[in-house]
Amino acid sequence: MLVSVTERTREIGIRKAVGATRRAILQQFLVESTVLTGSGGLVGVAIGIALSTTAAAVLPRAVPDFPPPVVSPGSVVLSLSVSLLIGLVAGGYPANRAARLRPIEALRHR
C-alpha cells in the first residue's frame, strides 16, 4: 500500500485540489487495502480447504493411523479476521500519510 500511495501521489493531489476531503482519501485507501487483503485471505482459505480435503482423501490410505485433517469454522474466521486486520493496519499508515498531503506538494511529486 505504501508503494501504491507513492505511485498515486499526483492523483491524490488532483483529488485534493478539486475538493476531496481528508476523510474521503483516507476511506479510499482503507477500503482498497481491506478489499485486497480480504480477497487474499479468501484465496488462502480456499487453498487451505482444498489442501485439507485432498489430504483427508490421500493420507488415511497412505498412513493408516494418521487422523484425517479437519477444518474448523473458527480457524477460518480467525484467519480471515487476521487478514483483514493486517489490511487495516498496513493500509492505515499510507492512507493517513496520503490524506495529510497538501495539494501543491502532491502535484509537484514525480
N, CA, C and O of each residue as an XYZ file, in Angstrom:
440
protein
N       0.823     -1.194      0.000
C       0.000      0.000      0.000
C       0.863      1.253      0.000
O       0.483      2.273     -0.576
N       2.021      1.179      0.642
C       2.908      2.339      0.659
C       3.363      2.676     -0.755
O       3.427      3.848     -1.128
N       3.674      1.660     -1.534
C       4.081      1.876     -2.922
C       2.913      2.420     -3.730
O       3.095      3.295     -4.576
N       1.721      1.910     -3.476
C       0.538      2.381     -4.186
C       0.289      3.863     -3.924
O      -0.026      4.617     -4.844
N       0.429      4.268     -2.693
C       0.225      5.678     -2.345
C       1.297      6.543     -3.008
O       1.000      7.608     -3.549
N       2.538      6.078     -2.961
C       3.632      6.848     -3.558
C       3.439      7.000     -5.060
O       3.678      8.073     -5.614
N       3.008      5.932     -5.718
C       2.797      5.996     -7.164
C       1.605      6.869     -7.527
O       1.557      7.417     -8.628
N       0.663      7.005     -6.639
C      -0.562      7.745     -6.946
C      -0.610      9.115     -6.274
O      -1.688      9.675     -6.077
N       0.532      9.642     -5.931
C       0.578     10.933     -5.243
C      -0.031     12.045     -6.081
O      -0.753     12.890     -5.551
N       0.244     12.059     -7.369
C      -0.335     13.107     -8.235
C      -1.857     12.997     -8.282
O      -2.559     14.007     -8.256
N      -2.354     11.784     -8.351
C      -3.810     11.578     -8.339
C      -4.419     12.119     -7.047
O      -5.482     12.740     -7.061
N      -3.740     11.879     -5.947
C      -4.220     12.381     -4.652
C      -4.221     13.903     -4.652
O      -5.157     14.528     -4.154
N      -3.158     14.504     -5.217
C      -3.084     15.956     -5.304
C      -4.211     16.541     -6.132
O      -4.793     17.562     -5.765
N      -4.517     15.905     -7.236
C      -5.622     16.379     -8.088
C      -6.941     16.265     -7.343
O      -7.761     17.182     -7.377
N      -7.146     15.135     -6.670
C      -8.388     14.955     -5.910
C      -8.516     16.010     -4.812
O      -9.597     16.558     -4.599
N      -7.414     16.292     -4.118
C      -7.465     17.305     -3.053
C      -7.687     18.697     -3.637
O      -8.403     19.506     -3.047
N      -7.079     18.986     -4.793
C      -7.241     20.297     -5.425
C      -8.683     20.512     -5.873
O      -9.185     21.636     -5.868
N      -9.336     19.431     -6.256
C     -10.719     19.540     -6.713
C     -11.694     19.590     -5.540
O     -12.860     19.946     -5.711
N     -11.213     19.231     -4.347
C     -12.064     19.374     -3.180
C     -12.291     18.105     -2.374
O     -13.168     18.088     -1.510
N     -11.545     17.062     -2.619
C     -11.710     15.839     -1.834
C     -11.272     16.096     -0.397
O     -10.264     16.757     -0.148
N     -12.023     15.577      0.512
C     -11.693     15.752      1.922
C     -10.659     14.719      2.361
O     -10.422     13.712      1.695
N     -10.061     15.012      3.502
C      -9.079     14.078      4.071
C      -9.750     12.736      4.349
O      -9.162     11.678      4.125
N     -10.971     12.792      4.834
C     -11.718     11.575      5.145
C     -11.980     10.737      3.898
O     -11.891      9.510      3.951
N     -12.303     11.385      2.773
C     -12.580     10.640      1.535
C     -11.338      9.908      1.043
O     -11.429      8.764      0.596
N     -10.194     10.548      1.119
C      -8.949      9.919      0.673
C      -8.561      8.799      1.624
O      -8.145      7.728      1.182
N      -8.691      9.031      2.916
C      -8.406      8.016      3.910
C      -9.312      6.803      3.703
O      -8.859      5.660      3.759
N     -10.564      7.062      3.471
C     -11.535      5.989      3.258
C     -11.210      5.192      1.995
O     -11.323      3.966      1.996
N     -10.809      5.866      0.928
C     -10.473      5.186     -0.322
C      -9.354      4.178     -0.111
O      -9.468      3.028     -0.535
N      -8.279      4.593      0.536
C      -7.140      3.702      0.714
C      -7.429      2.596      1.719
O      -6.944      1.476      1.559
N      -8.206      2.889      2.742
C      -8.569      1.840      3.689
C      -9.459      0.788      3.045
O      -9.294     -0.405      3.300
N     -10.395      1.219      2.217
C     -11.250      0.257      1.509
C     -10.420     -0.583      0.550
O     -10.605     -1.797      0.469
N      -9.504      0.053     -0.177
C      -8.651     -0.692     -1.105
C      -7.821     -1.741     -0.369
O      -7.756     -2.893     -0.800
N      -7.195     -1.355      0.725
C      -6.345     -2.311      1.439
C      -7.176     -3.430      2.054
O      -6.736     -4.579      2.084
N      -8.366     -3.111      2.542
C      -9.227     -4.132      3.117
C      -9.712     -5.108      2.054
O      -9.754     -6.315      2.295
N     -10.077     -4.603      0.891
C     -10.528     -5.481     -0.199
C      -9.379     -6.369     -0.668
O      -9.572     -7.564     -0.894
N      -8.196     -5.799     -0.814
C      -7.055     -6.594     -1.256
C      -6.710     -7.694     -0.262
O      -6.541     -8.850     -0.651
N      -6.605     -7.352      0.998
C      -6.243     -8.373      1.976
C      -7.385     -9.347      2.238
O      -7.151    -10.521      2.529
N      -8.608     -8.866      2.135
C      -9.758     -9.762      2.290
C      -9.829    -10.786      1.175
O     -10.081    -11.965      1.422
N      -9.606    -10.339     -0.053
C      -9.616    -11.295     -1.164
C      -8.424    -12.243     -1.069
O      -8.545    -13.422     -1.400
N      -7.286    -11.746     -0.626
C      -6.137    -12.629     -0.404
C      -6.423    -13.645      0.685
O      -6.034    -14.807      0.574
N      -7.100    -13.209      1.734
C      -7.489    -14.125      2.805
C      -8.454    -15.192      2.319
O      -8.338    -16.357      2.699
N      -9.410    -14.798      1.477
C     -10.355    -15.768      0.926
C      -9.654    -16.789      0.034
O      -9.967    -17.979      0.080
N      -8.707    -16.324     -0.775
C      -7.936    -17.243     -1.615
C      -7.137    -18.203     -0.735
O      -7.077    -19.400     -1.016
N      -6.528    -17.681      0.323
C      -5.775    -18.526      1.241
C      -6.651    -19.566      1.925
O      -6.248    -20.720      2.069
N      -7.840    -19.166      2.346
C      -8.763    -20.108      2.971
C      -9.190    -21.171      1.959
O      -9.261    -22.353      2.296
N      -9.470    -20.762      0.737
C      -9.869    -21.725     -0.290
C      -8.752    -22.736     -0.570
O      -9.011    -23.932     -0.704
N      -7.525    -22.255     -0.657
C      -6.390    -23.156     -0.874
C      -6.224    -24.085      0.319
O      -5.976    -25.278      0.144
N      -6.356    -23.555      1.526
C      -6.243    -24.375      2.732
C      -7.305    -25.456      2.803
O      -7.007    -26.596      3.160
N      -8.537    -25.112      2.469
C      -9.624    -26.101      2.472
C      -9.383    -27.152      1.397
O      -9.600    -28.341      1.629
N      -8.934    -26.717      0.221
C      -8.649    -27.670     -0.853
C      -7.530    -28.634     -0.459
O      -7.627    -29.835     -0.712
N      -6.466    -28.111      0.163
C      -5.365    -28.973      0.602
C      -5.815    -29.925      1.710
O      -5.411    -31.087      1.729
N      -6.641    -29.444      2.622
C      -7.139    -30.300      3.698
C      -8.041    -31.403      3.156
O      -7.965    -32.548      3.603
N      -8.879    -31.064      2.208
C      -9.756    -32.058      1.602
C      -8.949    -33.113      0.860
O      -9.235    -34.307      0.950
N      -7.939    -32.662      0.126
C      -7.068    -33.596     -0.585
C      -6.310    -34.484      0.396
O      -6.200    -35.693      0.191
N      -5.788    -33.880      1.460
C      -5.060    -34.654      2.464
C      -5.976    -35.634      3.177
O      -5.552    -36.740      3.514
N      -7.225    -35.250      3.413
C      -8.176    -36.146      4.070
C      -8.479    -37.367      3.205
O      -8.789    -38.441      3.720
N      -8.388    -37.194      1.892
C      -8.643    -38.315      0.991
C      -7.406    -39.199      0.808
O      -7.534    -40.413      0.657
N      -6.220    -38.606      0.822
C      -4.996    -39.333      0.498
C      -4.300    -39.924      1.726
O      -3.890    -41.085      1.698
N      -4.162    -39.153      2.791
C      -3.357    -39.573      3.940
C      -3.862    -40.823      4.659
O      -3.044    -41.673      5.012
N      -5.159    -40.979      4.894
C      -5.589    -42.206      5.587
C      -5.236    -43.483      4.813
O      -5.025    -44.531      5.423
N      -5.171    -43.410      3.513
C      -4.781    -44.578      2.712
C      -3.278    -44.832      2.807
O      -2.835    -45.979      2.871
N      -2.509    -43.761      2.814
C      -1.051    -43.901      2.841
C      -0.551    -44.271      4.239
O       0.332    -45.118      4.373
N      -1.094    -43.658      5.258
C      -0.683    -43.908      6.641
C      -1.954    -44.243      7.428
O      -2.707    -43.337      7.785
N      -2.203    -45.511      7.699
C      -3.479    -45.909      8.313
C      -3.789    -45.259      9.663
O      -4.954    -44.989      9.954
N      -2.775    -45.003     10.493
C      -3.031    -44.427     11.811
C      -3.107    -42.904     11.808
O      -3.314    -42.298     12.859
N      -2.943    -42.277     10.649
C      -2.936    -40.827     10.548
C      -4.372    -40.309     10.622
O      -5.215    -40.719      9.825
N      -4.661    -39.414     11.568
C      -6.027    -38.873     11.638
C      -6.287    -37.916     10.470
O      -5.387    -37.183     10.062
N      -7.495    -37.917      9.939
C      -7.798    -37.013      8.814
C      -7.800    -35.554      9.273
O      -8.275    -35.251     10.368
N      -7.278    -34.660      8.452
C      -7.291    -33.232      8.809
C      -8.718    -32.690      8.854
O      -9.588    -33.123      8.098
N      -8.935    -31.748      9.743
C     -10.256    -31.142      9.906
C     -10.100    -29.626      9.853
O      -9.190    -29.065     10.464
N     -10.997    -28.968      9.115
C     -11.016    -27.508      9.055
C     -12.185    -27.026      9.909
O     -13.344    -27.311      9.608
N     -11.875    -26.304     10.961
C     -12.942    -25.803     11.832
C     -13.368    -24.407     11.372
O     -12.546    -23.635     10.879
N     -14.641    -24.091     11.532
C     -15.113    -22.752     11.156
C     -14.402    -21.648     11.946
O     -14.204    -20.545     11.436
N     -14.023    -21.947     13.181
C     -13.315    -20.949     13.986
C     -11.977    -20.564     13.389
O     -11.590    -19.395     13.420
N     -11.261    -21.552     12.839
C      -9.967    -21.243     12.230
C     -10.129    -20.432     10.951
O      -9.284    -19.596     10.630
N     -11.209    -20.678     10.222
C     -11.479    -19.904      9.006
C     -11.790    -18.454      9.368
O     -11.270    -17.526      8.749
N     -12.638    -18.269     10.374
C     -12.996    -16.913     10.814
C     -11.764    -16.190     11.359
O     -11.562    -15.011     11.071
N     -10.950    -16.883     12.135
C      -9.748    -16.279     12.693
C      -8.779    -15.854     11.587
O      -8.226    -14.755     11.629
N      -8.579    -16.726     10.603
C      -7.634    -16.386      9.534
C      -8.135    -15.211      8.695
O      -7.346    -14.351      8.303
N      -9.419    -15.168      8.421
C      -9.956    -14.027      7.674
C      -9.891    -12.742      8.507
O      -9.622    -11.666      7.971
N     -10.132    -12.853      9.790
C     -10.056    -11.673     10.666
C      -8.637    -11.127     10.737
O      -8.431     -9.915     10.687
N      -7.664    -12.016     10.852
C      -6.268    -11.585     10.886
C      -5.893    -10.930      9.563
O      -5.194     -9.916      9.542
N      -6.355    -11.508      8.463
C      -6.067    -10.938      7.152
C      -6.630     -9.521      7.027
O      -5.944     -8.616      6.551
N      -7.861     -9.335      7.449
C      -8.473     -8.003      7.378
C      -7.798     -7.018      8.331
O      -7.633     -5.844      7.998
N      -7.414     -7.487      9.501
C      -6.719     -6.619     10.455
C      -5.377     -6.159      9.891
O      -5.008     -4.992     10.023
N      -4.662     -7.066      9.275
C      -3.387     -6.705      8.642
C      -3.625     -5.680      7.546
O      -2.841     -4.742      7.397
N      -4.689     -5.843      6.780
C      -5.012     -4.876      5.740
C      -5.304     -3.498      6.293
O      -4.871     -2.494      5.728
N      -6.035     -3.442      7.394
C      -6.347     -2.144      8.000
C      -5.098     -1.478      8.560
O      -4.913     -0.270      8.417
N      -4.245     -2.270      9.197
C      -3.024     -1.696      9.770
C      -2.057     -1.280      8.662
O      -1.500     -0.183      8.687
N      -1.868     -2.179      7.686
C      -0.923     -1.882      6.605
C      -1.433     -0.767      5.698
O      -0.632     -0.054      5.094
N      -2.731     -0.605      5.595
C      -3.277      0.470      4.784
C      -3.489      1.757      5.548
O      -3.612      2.825      4.948
N      -3.532      1.669      6.860
C      -3.797      2.852      7.680
C      -2.703      3.895      7.613
O      -2.989      5.082      7.455
N      -1.457      3.476      7.730
C      -0.343      4.433      7.700
C      -0.244      5.146      6.349
O      -0.218      6.376      6.322
N      -0.189      4.417      5.226
C      -0.112      5.127      3.941
C      -1.354      5.982      3.674
O      -1.256      7.060      3.088
N      -2.512      5.501      4.103
C      -3.732      6.275      3.886
C      -3.702      7.571      4.674
O      -4.099      8.619      4.164
N      -3.243      7.510      5.893
C      -3.148      8.720      6.713
C      -2.128      9.688      6.114
O      -2.355     10.897      6.076
N      -1.015      9.150      5.653
C       0.010      9.990      5.041
C      -0.515     10.659      3.759
O      -0.259     11.838      3.513
N      -1.242      9.899      2.963
C      -1.800     10.448      1.724
C      -2.851     11.509      2.014
O      -2.928     12.519      1.314
N      -3.649     11.286      3.031
C      -4.720     12.228      3.352
C      -4.178     13.543      3.893
O      -4.849     14.571      3.793
N      -2.969     13.532      4.467
C      -2.380     14.748      5.026
C      -1.603     15.568      4.008
O      -1.173     16.676      4.325
N      -1.409     15.060      2.797
C      -0.644     15.803      1.792
C      -1.346     17.105      1.420
O      -2.572     17.166      1.329
N      -0.546     18.137      1.209
C      -1.098     19.379      0.674
C      -1.186     19.222     -0.836
O      -0.304     18.605     -1.434
N      -2.227     19.763     -1.473
C      -2.414     19.559     -2.907
C      -1.217     19.995     -3.745
O      -0.857     19.298     -4.694
N      -0.602     21.104     -3.433
C       0.513     21.599     -4.233
C       1.714     20.686     -4.136
O       2.410     20.470     -5.129
N       1.973     20.140     -2.946
C       3.088     19.222     -2.789
C       2.826     17.923     -3.545
O       3.735     17.362     -4.157
N       1.601     17.452     -3.502
C       1.267     16.214     -4.196
C       1.347     16.388     -5.714
O       1.765     15.472     -6.421
N       0.952     17.548     -6.212
C       1.010     17.786     -7.651
C       2.444     17.933     -8.137
O       2.725     17.604     -9.290
N       3.348     18.407     -7.316
C       4.753     18.548     -7.693
C       5.487     17.227     -7.712
O       6.523     17.095     -8.364
N       4.959     16.256     -7.006
C       5.629     14.963     -6.868
C       5.757     14.275     -8.225
O       4.826     14.288     -9.029
N       6.929     13.671     -8.470
C       7.143     12.946     -9.737
C       7.177     11.487     -9.532
O       7.348     10.733    -10.490
